[in-house]
Amino acid sequence: MERNTNEGRRSFFRGAATIAGTALAASVIPLRVANAQQKASKKAMQYQDRPKNGQECDQCMHFQPPKACAVVEGDISPKGWCAAWAKKP
């Protein structure tokens, strides 16, 4: 009888750990996907198709060649500028 109790207890804890891990993964993964998809509008970021004070999108850490940005939605010009501009390291 002692052996069956130990096996039942182990099985219970394995199942509980699996359920807890699944619940945690299910709650974290959608948040990462949602955050990755949200970008600001060009208007909100004061985007313009020309440089400002020598700052250009292709010199920014958010620039994604050939014409995308990690922060601003839509196509952008490599010679553009926005308020999120940050110099590449």
N, C-alpha and C positions, 0 to 999 in steps of 0.2 A: 504494500500500500504506500509506503514511503517513497518508493521509486516513481510511481505514477503521479504523486503530488509534485515532486520536483520537476518532472517532465512537463506537467501541466502549467506550472509556474513559469518555466523557461519559455514555453510556447506563448503564454500570455504576454510576457514582457517583450518577446520578439515582435509579436503582432502590434503591441502598443507602440514600440519604437518605429515600426514601419509606418503606421498610421500618422504618428507625429511628424516624421520626416516628410511624408507625402503632403501633409497639410501645410507645413512650413514652405516647401518648394512651391506649392500651388499659390501661396499668398505672395511670394517674393518675385517669381518669374513675371507675372503680368505687370507688376510695377516697373520693372526694368524695361520691358518692351514699351510700355506707355511713355516712360520718360525718354526713351530713345527716339520716339516718333514726334515729340512735340518740339516745334521750332517757332520762333517769333516771326511775325510778319515783317516785311520790308519797312513798312511805315512805322511800326513800333520801334524798330532798331535804327531808324533814321538813315536807312540805306540810300546810297547814291551811286551812280555808275562811274563816278570819277574819284580820284584820290582826294584826301583832305590832309593838308599839312604834311605832305610826303608819305602818308600812310596809305597803303594799298592792300587790297584783300589777299593778293598772292604773297604778301609778307606777314600775314596774320596766322596765328596758330590754329584758328578755326577753319581756315580755307581747306577745301577738299577738291583738288584738281579733277577735271579741268574747269568746272564752273559751279561748284556747290559750296555750301557752308554748313558747319555743324550747328550753327545758331540761327541763321536766317533761312526762311523757307524759299523755295524756288531757285531758278538759275540766277547766278550773280556774275558780275564781270571781275576777272582777276585784277583789274585796275580800279575796282570800286572801293567803297569804304562804308562802314557802319559804326554805331556807337559801341559795339562789342569788340572792336579792334584791339588785338593784343599781339605784340611783337613775338614772332617765333623765337624760341630759345636758341 
